[in-house]
Amino acid sequence: MSSFIELLGLFLVLMLPFLYETNHIFRYYFKFLMYYGIVSFNSIVLIPAFLTRPCDVRNLLWASTWCHRISTLIGLRWELRGKEHLAKDQACIIVANHQSSLDVLGMFDIWHVMNKCTVVAKRELFYAWPFGLAAWLAGLIFIDRVRGEKARETLNDVNRRIKQQRIKLWVFPEGTRRNTGELHPFKKGAFHMAIDQQIPILPVVFSSYGTFLNDKKKILNAGRIVITTLPPVSTEGLTKDDIDVLMDRVRTQMSDTFRLTSAEALQRYKPMMKGSTNSSSSNSNSNNSNSMAATTIPPVADVAVAAVASRSSAGSSSTSSPYGQATGYGKASMLKTL
């Protein structure tokens, strides 16, 4: 019986590489299993260290040091732009778009730049132990979204502390994560907090994940993501009456940047599709090959990303902004499936 179990185990181990290379559903779940598994393991290891200075946001630097290599394991690369804004030693409210739990890996990759930074998270995550306990000991702010008054009290207490200690507070104003190729309406909480303490809003934009991630089809390939930090938006002299205008201004800036960097990501993806098409049809005439390459749709990039590219094509071809520039990346290395 033991021999049979050993043979079965050996067979399964030998099958792993085959399944990984040939089955995108297996690869999707395997990568997320690695991601969550390593984070959970690191949480267990780091909890004793966190207990030496509980609820200190500097503990998140330890966590990022242990966890940022996960991106390499699952084939993600992050490119930070506007680093000088993120590195400033100042209290601010960071507002970022929210597409997937993979956002956390991008945060791990840039935490050393932010230094003192914590995150507002939904209370349910606290009960996802061991991660939840480690996150609480690392200074994450958990709020009960159902009990609005309690959540406001928590955020008011946090707000005073971040200004005194020059802490950056990371908020996802969209609330729920959605990978649809566009930014969704913002909630007002982050903007209330910024105006209350007269501290700046710092917009951070993750380019679209549409070229490598499709949760419905269970696809997670290798990918490159641009994280853009825009210049801080001052709230000095603003009152509650200015919240709607401030929120619209920030969201417009972030949407424009999202379209540009997402279109750039799509352009980076196209050379790979063109190259694979040309190599597979080397005996065909060049016109047919080029036509096929131009009409080939990336298997992961959905309609939303294509729409993003078409909406921004006119602006991205002529922009000179260092944060949303779509030109100059034609020679970027092709994305490889891990």
N, C-alpha and C positions, 0 to 999 in steps of 0.2 A: 504493500500500500504506500509506504513511504517513497519507494522508488518511482511509483506512478506520479505522486505529487511533485517530486523533484523534476521529473521529465516534463510534466505539465507547466511547472514554473519556468523551466528553461525554454520551453516552446513559446510561452508568453513573452519572455524577455527578448527572444530572437525576433518575435513578431513586431515589437514596438517600433524599431526603425522603419520597417515596411509600412505599417499603418500610418506612421507620422508623415512619411513622404507621399503616400498615395491617397490618404483620406483626410479631407480638409475638416470634417466634423471632429474626427479624433484629434487632429492637430489643434483645433480651437479649444477643446476641453482640456487637452494636455497642457497647453500654455497657461490657461487660467488656473489650472490645478497647481502648476509650478509657482505661479504668482502668489496665489493665496496661501499655498503651503509654506513657501519661504518666509512670507510676511508673518504668518502665525508662529513659525519656529523662531524667527528673530524676536518676536514679541516675548516669547517665553524666556529667551536668553537675556533680553534687555530689562525685563521687569525688576530684577534685583538691583541693577544699576540705577534705574529710575527711582527706586525707593530711597536712594541717598539724597535726592533733591526732588521730591514729589511735586507734580503739577508745574514744573519749571519748563518753559517753552524751549529752553536750550537743549532739553532732552531730545527734541526732534532732530537736532543735528546728528546725534548718535544714531537715531533710527535711519536717517537718510544715508549715513555712511554705510550701514549694514545692508540697506535695501536697494540702493540705486543701481546695483549691478543686475538686478532682475531684468531691467530693460534690455540689456545685452543678450541675456539668455533667451528672451522671447522675440528678439529681432527688432527692437524699437530704438531709434536714435532721435535725440532731441537737440534742436538748435535754438539757442537763446539769443534774442535780439533785444536791444534796449536795456542791456545789463546795467548800465550806469544808473537808470532810474530805480531798479530793484535793489541795488546795493546801497542806496542812501540810508544813513542811520537816522531814520525818522519814523514816527508813528503815522500809519496810514491805513486805509481800508482798501485792500486789494479785491477787485471784482473780476471774476474770471468766468468764461463760458464753461459749461459742464456737459461733456459728451458721453463719458464712460468712466468706470472705475479705474481705467488706465490713466486717467488724469493724475491720480496719486503718484504714479511712477514718474510723470513729468515733474511733479512737485519735488519728489525725492531728488531728482537730478539737479534742481536749481536751489535747493534749500540752503546750501552753503553760501549762496549769493545773498539770499534774504536774511540770513543769520537768525535774528529773533523774530519768529513768525509762528502764529498758531492759526487754527482753522475752526470755523463754525460748522458743526456736523449735527445731523439728526440724532435724537436720543437713542433710537433703535440700535445704532451702531455700537453703543456702549455695551450692549448685551451680547455682542459677537465676540466672546472671549476665545483666546487670550488677547486678540487684537484690541478689543474694546477697553480692557483694563490697562493695557500698555499705553493706548492713546490717551486715556484720562490722566495717567501718571506723567505723560509727556506734555500735558497742558492743553489738549484739545478742549474746545467749548461745546458741550452737548446741550441742545435745546429741545424742548418738547413742543413740536409744531402744532399739536392739538390744543394745548393749553397756552393760548396766545399771551395772556397777561404774565404768566410765569416766565415765558420765553423773553418777553420785553424786560422784565426785571433782571434776568440773568445777563442780557446783553448790555443793559445800562451799567451794571457793575463792571463788566468786562471793559466797556468803553472808557471808563475813567482810568482803569489800570493801564490800558495800552498806551494812553497818552502820557501818563507819568513815566512809564518804563520804556517808551519808544519801541513798542512792539507793533509789528505788522499783523493785521487781522485779515485772513483770507476768507472771502465769502463767495459762494456761487449764487448770484442773484436770480438765476433762472429757477432755482429750487431743484426740480427733478432733472436727472441727466437724460439727455436725448441726443442721439446721433442722427440728425435729420438733414444736415448740410446747411443749417441756418441758426441764427440766434433767436431765442424765444423771448417773450415778454419778461421784463425784470420785475422783481418784487422790490418794495421801497425800503426794507429794513436797513440795508447797508448804507443807503443814502441818508436816512434819518440819523444813523450813528455818526456819520462823517460830519454832518451839519451840527449835531449836538455838541461835539467837541472841537469843531472848526479844524478838522484835520483833512488832508487831501485824499481824494479818490485816486487809486492807481490801477488803471485798466490793464489786464493781462489776457491775451488772446491765444488760444490753442488753434492751430489750423485744423481743417476737417480731417477726421479719421476715415472718411469714405473710401480712400484708395486702398485701405488694407483691412478694415474692420466692417463686418456685416453680421450683426447679432442674429438677425432673422434667418440668414442662411448658414450661420455658424462658421464664419470665415474669419480667421485672424492670421494674416500674413505679416511679413516684415514690412516696416514702414519708417518714414522719416517725418517728424512733426516739427513745425516751427512754432516756438513760443515767443510771442511779441509783447514786450512791456512798453506801453505807450507813456508819454510824459504825464506826470501827475496833474490832476485837475483840482485846482484850489477850491475850497469851500469858505474861505474867509469872507465874512460879511453876509453870507447867505442865511436865509431863514427857512422855516418849514414851508413857506409859500413858494420857495424856489425849487422844491424837490422834483416836481414833474419836469421842469425845464432842464435841471441838472441830470436827471436820469435819462431823458431823451438824448441829451448831448453826448453822454458817455456811451450809451448804447449805439448811437449812430457811428461814433468813432470806432467802436469795437466791431460793428457789422462791416464797415468798409474794410478794415484790416483783415477780418476773417475771410471776406471774399477774395482779397488779393492773395493772401498766403495760401488759401485753399486752391485757388486757380494755379498757383505756382506748384503746389504739390501734385496736381493733376498733370501739369506739363512735365514734371519730373518722371511721372509714371509712363507717359506715352512713348519715350524712346525705347523702353524695354519691350512694349507691345510691338512697336515697329520693327525692332531688331529680330524678335522671335518670329514675326510673320515673314520677314524677308528671308531668314535662314531656312524656314520650312518650305519656302516656295522658290528656291534658287533657280529652278529650271523654267519658271514662268517669266513672262516679259516684265520689264521694270514698271510699266504703267499699271499693270494689274496688281503688282505687289504693293506699289504705293497706294493704290486705291483701297486695297484690303487693309493696309496698316492704318490708313486714315479713318476707316469706318469701324475698326475693331474697338469694341467697348471693353474697358477693363472689367474683369469678372467681379471685382469688389466695389469699384466706384459705382455708386447708384445714381439715380436720376437727380437726386438733390445736389450731389457734387458737380455733375455736369451743368446743372442750372446755375450753381455758384460761378463756375468758370465762364459761362456765357454772359451772366450779368456783369462780370467784372472785366471782361476781355478788353473793352475800350479803354477803361481807366488803367488797367495793369500794364498795357503796352507802352504807356507814356509816362508813368509815374517815376519820380526820382526820390521817393521817400526811402530812407534806409530801413524802415520797419515793414514796408509792404511791397518792396520791389520785386516784380515778377521777372525782370530781365536779368541776364547774366548767369542763369542756372541751367542753360541748355546742355552743358557738359557735365552735369552732376552724374555721379555714378549711379548705375541702375540699381533699383531695389531688388534684393534677393530674398526669396522665400527661405526662411530659416528651416 
